[in-house]
């Protein structure tokens, strides 16, 4: 079987599994789980075979025209280079783990068949994006992921939080997709083709007329899909969906699609210095702002959501300094440990007996109750904090190292301003990342909240997956930075001494300071009684927490528990905590600038339609209605009346004729 045939089967199998799952979900429920797991696992195996055959050599290209357009052709094309081959393996691995994990996590969910089918369709769409060599076909997978995210985030549609989150995710990403679509058409017009290879050829030859405009339009779509500032606000709210969905969206699909798209077309963005600086600023604001917000969140999944936004900012920063190898390296590393973090959080949530949310300030004694989640999450948090020798250290240092090369003038792929922006923001974010990772570990496993009821042991499928993902989280980086250059354009990914010392040093400082703050707050709050409360306790802390977890249910069912006052985030952030807890009020700003004006405009249109347009319509219909009523009243059904009226009319006509004749 040729490499092209194998590559076609990789996205096709999950699609067929999704279709079969939807058709047989009600009639043959026993086939639902095999149809969810087996096609995705097979797709993973085939993606690995494609990667082995591609081997980092020349890209595999194949195309067939879908339909004649008369102008720019649309082709079903494959373009599989080293980046695409490895990213497809990541997608298959995480999707397989999520499907296996979900068989236990949602084993009693009546809507599991549709959920599993949508996850398979989601996986198929992302694999289509990864392998596609035509931008229109890539756009199809891009949009299918958007609609799948709407349904999956809103899986618990009985809750208003899930309904609102699904709508927000769909609308915000579509807001970015409009300029993205315009940018694709403008790019194809300048390049004369939607084929990735032809577009890159046009960029190399300098035949693009509007590279800056096209790059900025495409960046808008990337900001929406990859949750970058200012279109990142949908991602924390998307945590209302099932935890395995969060793992899939955050680790390997959807949010990774935007970063991967820029990596695919990086020469286009490098053709515009302005676009590279804009990308660097967007990445810097995203990574620092999201890290501050993560340090103030109480819900464990919202911490991880803001963490994902920040790590995507690192990837965007690597692209802003012209190194797609470092960006995709961090994408691969992050995909492993972030999937592990979310799935371990799912074990914690499962132990707490809730659907999707778990407030860290209310946790207690979880280390002994969920030992698998404890050890694997510890590994993943160390990787997130970029502590050597865990995988996150090598991939994050690759980003900081290439930024240093730009600053010191060792490379000319990006402006020096972009290098400084990414390097400084990356180091600041490294401190904050270690701080919120340490805070999460302390509150989740050493917290003083009220212990939730014990809901028994987790299914084996959930815990096995954690250990599977712990392996790449621990060992991927140490091997990858030596092997990946052969796959990634030959770029050196070896950590540099300067950024390694700086990055590790600031990460250790962030972790140690957070631990010291936790010890301090624990000592101060040692005499504070914890227990069930009927209403919010008085004080500023309760108000901040109420804002931070507004619209979310308490951690353990509908019972409100007093939070653990030993939260180092409040001490570290000080007055900034209130603003960071609500995402720096960006949702309120967007509501004031966009939502309310649109609602006001809609109200005005409704008023004009009802009070003005309908008035004219009612008036136009009133006159015929009145005439009809008059004629209807004349129809009495009395023959004598009709004869009398006929005679009277005859007399009137006769008189009129006589008068006319006399006058003549």
C-alpha positions in Angstrom: 0.0 0.0 0.0 1.5 3.4 -1.0 2.1 6.2 1.4 -0.6 8.3 -0.3 -3.2 5.6 0.2 -2.2 5.2 3.8 -2.5 9.0 4.3 -6.0 9.1 2.7 -7.1 6.4 5.2 -5.8 8.3 8.2 -8.6 11.0 8.3 -11.1 8.7 6.5 -11.3 6.0 9.1 -12.4 8.2 12.0 -15.0 9.8 9.7 -16.4 6.4 8.8 -16.4 5.5 12.5 -18.4 8.7 13.2 -20.9 8.0 10.5 -21.4 4.4 11.7 -21.6 5.4 15.3 -24.4 7.9 14.5 -26.3 5.3 12.5 -26.0 2.4 15.0 -26.0 4.4 18.2 -29.7 3.6 18.9 -30.2 0.4 17.0 -27.0 -1.4 18.1 -25.6 0.3 21.2 -23.1 -2.6 21.8 -21.1 -1.4 18.7 -20.8 2.2 19.9 -17.6 1.8 21.9 -15.7 -0.4 19.4 -16.7 2.1 16.6 -15.4 4.9 18.7 -12.1 3.4 19.7 -11.0 1.0 16.9 -11.1 3.4 13.9 -9.2 6.0 15.9 -6.6 3.5 17.0 -6.2 2.2 13.5 -5.8 5.8 12.3 -3.0 6.3 14.8 -1.2 3.2 13.6 -1.5 4.3 10.0 -0.3 7.9 10.8 2.7 6.3 12.5 3.4 4.3 9.3 3.1 7.4 7.2 5.6 9.2 9.5 8.0 6.3 9.3 7.8 6.2 5.5 8.1 9.9 5.2 11.0 9.9 7.6 11.7 13.6 7.4 12.6 13.3 3.7 11.1 15.3 0.9 7.4 16.0 1.3 4.8 13.6 -0.1 2.6 15.5 -2.6 -0.4 14.2 -4.4 -3.4 16.0 -5.9 -6.6 15.4 -7.9 -8.9 18.2 -9.1 -12.2 18.1 -7.3 -14.2 20.1 -9.8 -13.4 22.6 -12.6 -13.9 26.1 -11.4 -12.9 28.1 -14.5 -10.4 30.1 -12.5 -8.5 29.1 -9.4 -8.7 25.2 -9.2 -9.8 23.4 -6.0 -8.0 20.1 -5.5 -8.1 17.3 -3.1 -4.4 17.5 -2.3 -2.0 16.0 0.2 1.2 17.7 1.4 2.9 15.6 4.0 6.3 16.9 5.3 8.0 16.1 8.6 5.8 18.6 10.4 2.6 17.1 9.1 3.6 13.5 9.7 4.5 14.1 13.4 1.5 16.3 14.2 -0.8 13.6 12.7 0.7 11.1 15.1 0.1 13.4 18.0 -3.5 13.9 16.9 -4.1 10.2 16.6 -2.4 9.5 20.0 -4.4 12.1 22.0 -7.7 11.2 20.2 -7.2 7.5 20.9 -6.5 8.2 24.6 -9.5 10.5 24.8 -11.8 7.8 23.2 -10.5 5.1 25.5 -10.8 7.4 28.5 -14.3 8.4 27.6 -15.6 4.8 27.7 -15.1 5.0 31.5 -15.7 8.7 32.1 -19.0 8.7 30.3 -20.0 5.1 30.8 -23.4 6.0 32.2 -24.1 9.0 29.9 -27.2 8.3 27.7 -25.8 10.6 25.0 -22.4 8.8 24.8 -23.1 7.5 21.2 -23.5 11.0 19.7 -20.6 12.2 21.9 -18.2 9.5 20.6 -19.3 10.1 17.0 -18.6 13.8 17.3 -15.2 13.1 18.8 -14.3 10.9 15.9 -15.6 13.5 13.4 -13.5 16.1 15.3 -10.4 13.9 15.0 -11.1 13.4 11.3 -11.4 17.1 10.6 -8.1 17.9 12.4 -6.3 15.2 10.5 -7.7 16.6 7.3 -6.3 20.0 8.3 -2.9 18.4 9.0 -2.5 16.5 5.7 -4.3 18.8 3.4 -2.3 20.4 0.6 -5.2 22.6 -0.6 -6.3 25.6 1.4 -10.0 25.2 0.6 -10.0 21.5 1.7 -8.1 22.7 4.8 -10.9 25.2 5.4 -13.4 22.4 5.3 -11.7 20.6 8.2 -11.2 23.9 9.9 -15.0 24.6 9.9 -16.0 21.1 10.8 -14.0 21.4 13.9 -15.8 24.6 14.8 -19.3 23.0 14.5 -18.1 19.9 16.4 -16.8 22.1 19.2 -20.2 23.7 19.5 -21.9 20.3 20.0 -19.2 18.9 22.3 -18.8 21.9 24.5 -22.6 22.0 24.9 -22.8 18.3 25.7 -24.4 19.0 29.0 -27.0 21.2 27.4 -29.3 21.0 30.4 -27.1 23.5 32.2 -27.2 27.2 31.1 -23.3 27.4 31.4 -22.8 24.7 28.8 -25.3 26.3 26.4 -23.8 29.7 26.8 -20.2 28.3 26.4 -21.0 26.4 23.2 -22.6 29.5 21.6 -19.7 31.7 22.7 -17.1 29.3 21.4 -18.9 29.1 18.0 -19.5 32.8 17.6 -16.1 34.0 18.7 -14.3 31.6 16.4 -16.6 32.5 13.5 -15.7 36.2 14.2 -12.1 35.3 13.3 -13.1 33.0 10.5 -14.6 35.8 8.4 -11.4 37.7 7.8 -9.6 34.3 7.6 -11.8 33.4 4.6 -11.2 36.7 3.0 -7.5 36.3 3.5 -7.6 32.8 1.8 -9.3 34.2 -1.2 -7.0 37.1 -1.4 -4.0 34.8 -1.1 -5.3 32.5 -3.9 -6.0 35.5 -6.1 -2.4 36.7 -5.8 -0.8 33.2 -6.0 -3.2 31.8 -8.6 -3.8 28.6 -6.7 -5.1 27.2 -3.4 -2.3 24.6 -3.4 0.1 25.0 -0.5 3.1 24.3 -2.6 2.1 26.8 -5.3 1.4 29.5 -2.6 4.8 28.9 -1.1 6.4 29.1 -4.6 4.6 32.4 -5.2 6.0 33.7 -1.9 9.5 32.6 -2.7 9.3 34.3 -6.1 8.0 37.6 -4.6 4.8 37.6 -6.8 2.4 38.3 -3.9 1.1 41.8 -4.2 -0.4 42.2 -0.7 1.5 40.0 1.7 0.9 42.2 4.8 -2.8 42.5 4.3 -3.2 38.8 3.6 -1.0 37.9 6.7 -3.0 40.1 9.0 -6.4 38.8 7.7 -5.2 35.2 8.3 -3.9 36.1 11.8 -7.4 37.1 12.7 -8.6 33.6 12.0 -5.7 32.1 13.8 -6.4 34.3 16.9 -9.9 32.9 17.0 -9.1 29.3 16.5 -6.0 29.1 18.6 -7.5 31.4 21.4 -5.0 34.2 21.1 -5.6 37.7 22.3 -8.0 39.3 21.7 -10.2 36.4 20.7 -9.2 34.0 23.5 -12.2 34.6 25.8 -14.2 31.6 24.6 -11.7 29.0 25.7 -12.0 29.2 29.5 -15.8 29.1 29.3 -15.5 26.0 27.1 -14.6 24.1 30.2 -18.3 23.6 30.8 -18.1 20.6 28.4 -16.9 17.1 29.4 -13.3 16.9 30.5 -12.2 14.5 27.8 -13.4 17.1 25.2 -11.3 19.7 26.9 -8.3 17.4 26.6 -9.0 16.9 22.9 -9.6 20.6 22.1 -6.6 21.9 24.1 -4.0 19.2 23.3 -4.2 18.1 19.7 -7.1 19.6 17.8 -8.7 23.0 17.1 -6.5 25.3 19.2 -3.4 23.7 17.7 -4.8 24.2 14.2 -4.1 27.9 14.1 -0.5 27.5 15.1 0.0 24.6 12.7 -1.5 26.8 9.9 1.0 29.6 10.5 3.8 27.0 10.6 2.6 25.6 7.3 2.7 29.0 5.6 5.4 30.7 7.7 7.3 32.1 4.6 4.1 34.1 3.8 4.2 35.8 7.2 8.0 36.3 7.1 7.4 38.3 3.9 5.8 41.0 6.1 7.9 42.5 8.9 4.7 44.2 10.2 2.9 40.9 10.4 5.7 39.3 12.4 5.8 42.2 14.9 2.0 42.0 15.3 2.3 38.2 15.8 5.0 38.8 18.4 2.9 41.4 20.3 -0.1 39.1 20.1 1.9 36.2 21.5 3.4 38.3 24.3 0.1 39.8 25.5 -1.5 36.4 25.3 1.1 34.5 27.3 1.6 37.0 30.1 -2.1 37.9 30.5 -3.2 34.3 30.5 -0.6 33.3 33.0 -1.7 36.0 35.4 -5.3 34.9 34.9 -4.4 31.3 35.6 -2.8 32.2 38.9 -6.2 33.6 40.1 -8.6 30.9 38.9 -10.2 28.5 41.4 -11.7 25.9 39.0 -9.0 23.5 38.1 -10.0 23.3 34.4 -10.1 27.0 34.0 -6.5 27.1 35.3 -5.5 24.6 32.6 -7.5 26.5 30.0 -5.6 29.7 30.6 -2.5 27.6 30.7 -3.2 26.4 27.2 -3.7 29.9 26.0 -0.3 30.8 27.4 1.5 27.8 25.9 -0.1 28.6 22.5 1.4 32.0 23.0 4.8 30.4 23.3 4.2 28.6 20.0 3.0 31.9 18.3 6.1 33.6 19.7 8.4 31.0 18.1 6.7 31.6 14.8 7.0 35.3 15.3 10.8 34.9 15.4 10.7 32.7 12.3 11.3 29.2 13.7 8.5 26.8 13.0 10.6 23.9 14.2 10.6 25.3 17.8 6.9 26.1 17.5 5.9 22.6 16.4 8.3 21.0 18.9 6.5 22.8 21.7 3.1 21.9 20.1 4.1 18.2 20.2 5.4 18.4 23.8 2.5 20.5 25.0 0.0 18.1 23.4 1.2 15.2 25.5 1.4 16.9 28.9 -1.6 19.1 28.5 -3.8 16.1 27.5 -2.4 14.3 30.6 -3.3 17.3 32.8 -6.8 17.5 31.6 -7.4 13.8 31.9 -5.9 13.7 35.3 -8.2 16.6 36.3 -11.1 14.5 34.9 -10.1 11.7 37.4 -10.2 14.3 40.2 -13.6 15.6 39.0 -14.9 12.0 38.8 -13.8 11.4 42.3 -15.6 14.6 43.4 -18.8 13.3 41.8 -19.4 16.3 39.5 -19.8 16.6 35.7 -17.2 19.1 34.7 -16.1 21.5 37.5 -13.9 21.2 40.5 -12.8 24.2 42.7 -9.3 23.7 44.0 -10.0 25.7 47.2 -12.5 23.1 48.2 -10.3 20.0 47.7 -8.8 17.9 50.4 -7.1 14.5 50.8 -7.0 13.8 47.1 -3.5 12.4 47.0 -4.5 9.2 48.8 -7.8 8.9 46.9 -6.5 9.3 43.4 -2.8 8.2 43.5 -2.6 7.7 39.7 -3.8 11.2 39.1 -1.5 12.5 41.7 1.7 11.0 40.3 0.9 11.6 36.6 -0.3 15.1 37.2 2.9 15.9 39.1 4.9 14.8 36.0 2.7 16.9 33.7 3.0 20.0 36.0 6.7 19.7 36.1 6.7 19.5 32.3 4.4 22.5 32.1 6.7 24.4 34.4 9.7 23.5 32.1 11.7 21.8 34.8 14.5 19.6 33.4 14.5 16.8 32.3 10.8 16.8 31.6 9.6 17.4 28.0 8.4 20.9 28.5 11.9 22.1 29.4 13.4 21.2 26.0 10.5 22.5 23.9 10.1 25.8 25.8 13.9 26.4 25.8 13.8 25.9 22.0 11.4 28.8 21.8 13.5 31.0 24.2 16.7 30.0 22.4 15.5 31.0 19.0 14.3 34.4 20.4 17.8 34.9 21.9 19.3 34.2 18.4 17.1 36.9 16.9 18.1 39.4 19.6 21.8 38.6 19.3 21.7 38.9 15.5 22.4 35.2 14.8 19.4 34.9 12.5 17.6 37.4 10.2 14.3 35.5 9.8 12.5 38.0 12.0 13.0 41.6 13.2 15.0 42.2 16.4 11.9 43.9 18.0 10.0 40.6 17.7 12.9 38.7 19.3 13.0 41.1 22.3 9.3 41.0 22.8 9.1 37.2 22.7 12.2 36.7 24.9 11.1 39.1 27.7 7.5 37.9 27.6 8.6 34.3 27.6 10.8 34.7 30.7 8.1 36.5 32.6 5.6 33.8 31.6 8.0 31.1 32.8 7.9 32.6 36.3 4.1 32.8 36.3 3.7 29.3 34.8 5.8 27.7 37.5 3.8 29.8 40.1 0.3 28.7 38.9 1.5 25.1 38.4 2.8 24.9 41.9 -0.4 26.5 43.2 -2.5 24.0 41.4 -0.5 21.1 42.9 -0.6 22.5 46.4 -4.3 23.3 46.4 -5.4 20.1 44.7 -3.3 17.6 46.6 -2.4 19.4 49.9 -5.5 21.6 50.3 -7.5 22.2 53.4 -11.0 22.3 51.9 -13.9 20.1 52.8 -13.5 16.5 51.7 -16.0 15.4 49.1 -17.9 12.1 49.4 -15.9 9.1 48.1 -17.4 8.0 44.8 -15.3 4.9 44.5 -12.4 3.9 42.3 -12.1 5.1 38.7 -12.5 2.8 35.8 -9.2 1.2 34.6 -9.6 2.8 31.2 -9.2 6.2 32.8 -6.1 5.4 34.8 -4.2 3.5 32.2 -4.5 6.4 29.7 -2.8 8.6 32.3 0.3 6.5 32.5 0.4 6.2 28.7 0.6 9.9 28.4 3.0 10.3 31.2 5.7 8.6 29.1 6.0 11.3 26.4 5.5 14.0 29.1 8.6 12.7 30.9 10.8 11.4 28.1 9.8 13.1 24.8 11.9 16.2 25.1 15.2 14.4 25.9 15.0 12.4 22.6 13.1 14.8 20.4 15.6 17.7 20.4 18.2 15.3 18.9 15.9 13.6 16.4 13.5 16.3 15.3 15.9 18.5 13.4 15.9 15.8 10.6 12.2 16.3 10.4 12.1 20.1 10.9 14.1 21.6 8.1 17.4 20.8 9.9 16.9 23.5 12.5 19.0 22.9 15.7 16.7 22.5 18.7 19.4 22.0 21.3 18.8 24.1 24.4 21.2 27.1 24.7 23.1 27.7 27.9 21.9 31.3 28.5 18.1 30.7 28.1 18.3 27.3 29.8 19.8 28.9 32.9 17.5 31.9 32.8 14.4 29.8 32.0 15.0 27.2 34.7 16.1 29.8 37.2 13.0 31.9 36.9 10.8 28.8 36.9 12.4 27.7 40.2 12.0 31.1 41.6 8.3 31.1 40.7 7.7 27.7 42.3 9.6 28.5 45.5 8.0 31.9 46.0 4.5 30.3 45.5 5.3 27.5 48.0 6.5 30.1 50.5 3.3 32.1 50.0 1.3 29.0 50.5 3.1 28.2 53.7 2.5 31.8 54.9 -1.2 31.8 54.1 -1.6 28.4 55.7 -0.1 29.6 58.9 -2.3 32.7 58.9 -5.4 30.7 58.2 -4.7 27.8 60.6 -7.4 28.9 63.0 -10.1 29.6 60.3 -12.9 27.1 60.6 -14.0 25.3 57.5 -17.4 23.9 56.9 -20.7 24.1 55.0 -22.1 27.6 54.7 -25.5 28.8 53.7 -24.5 32.0 52.1 -21.3 33.7 51.0 -19.2 34.7 54.0 -18.4 38.3 54.4 -15.2 39.8 53.2 -13.3 40.6 50.1 -12.0 37.1 49.4 -15.6 35.8 49.0 -16.4 38.6 46.6 -13.4 37.9 44.5 -14.2 34.2 44.4 -17.8 34.9 43.5 -16.5 36.9 40.5 -14.0 34.3 39.6 -16.4 31.4 39.4 -19.5 33.4 38.4 -22.1 31.3 36.7 -20.5 28.1 37.8 -21.8 25.5 40.2 -20.0 24.7 43.5 -17.5 21.9 43.3 -19.4 19.2 45.0 -23.0 19.1 43.6 -25.2 21.9 44.8 -23.7 22.2 48.3 -21.7 25.3 49.0 -18.5 24.7 50.9 -16.3 27.3 52.5 -13.1 27.6 50.4 -9.6 27.0 51.8 -8.3 30.4 52.8 -4.7 29.3 52.2 -4.6 30.4 48.6 -1.1 31.8 47.6 -2.6 33.3 44.4 -4.3 36.0 46.4 -1.1 37.0 48.2 1.0 36.9 45.1 -1.3 39.0 42.9 -2.5 41.3 45.6 -4.9 44.0 44.2 -4.5 42.5 40.7 -6.2 39.2 41.8 -9.7 40.6 41.5 -9.1 41.6 37.9 -7.2 38.5 36.9 -9.9 36.2 38.3 -12.4 37.5 35.8 -9.9 37.6 32.8 -9.2 41.3 33.2 -12.8 42.1 32.4 -12.4 41.5 28.7 -15.9 39.9 28.5 -17.4 43.0 30.1 -15.5 45.2 27.7 -16.8 43.2 24.7 -20.3 43.3 26.1 -20.1 47.1 26.4 -18.5 47.6 23.0 -20.2 45.0 20.9 -22.9 43.0 22.5 -25.0 45.9 23.9 -24.7 48.0 20.7 -25.8 45.0 18.6 -28.7 44.3 21.0 -29.7 48.0 20.9 -29.6 47.9 17.1 -31.7 44.8 17.1 -34.2 46.4 19.4 -34.4 49.5 17.1 -34.9 47.3 14.1 -37.6 45.4 15.9 -39.3 48.7 16.9 -39.2 50.0 13.4 -40.6 46.7 12.0 -43.4 46.6 14.5 -44.4 50.2 14.8 -43.5 51.7 11.4 -43.5 49.0 8.8 -46.4 47.1 10.2 -48.4 50.3 10.6 -48.1 50.9 6.8 -48.9 47.3 6.1 -52.0 47.4 8.4 -53.1 50.7 6.8 -52.8 49.3 3.3 -54.9 46.3 4.3 -57.5 48.4 6.3 -59.1 50.2 3.3 -60.0 47.0 1.3 -61.1 45.5 4.5 -63.5 48.4 5.2 -64.8 48.3 1.6 -65.4 44.6 1.9 -67.3 45.1 5.1 -69.5 47.6 3.4 -70.2 45.3 0.5 -70.8 42.4 2.9 -73.4 44.4 4.7 -75.2 45.1 1.5 -75.6 41.3 0.8 -78.7 40.7 2.9 -80.1 37.8 0.9 -83.6 39.5 0.6 -84.9 39.4 -3.0 -87.3 42.3 -2.4 -84.4 44.5 -1.3 -82.3 43.5 -4.4 -85.3 44.3 -6.7 -85.9 47.6 -4.9 -82.3 48.5 -5.3 -82.4 47.6 -9.0 -85.4 49.7 -9.6 -83.9 52.6 -7.7 -80.7 52.3 -9.7 -82.7 52.2 -12.9 -84.6 55.4 -11.9 -81.3 57.1 -11.0 -79.8 56.2 -14.4 -82.9 57.3 -16.2 -82.9 60.7 -14.5 -79.2 61.0 -15.2 -79.7 60.3 -18.9 -82.5 62.9 -19.1 -80.5 65.5 -17.4 -77.6 64.8 -19.7 -79.8 65.0 -22.8 -81.5 68.2 -21.6 -78.2 69.8 -21.0 -76.9 68.8 -24.4 
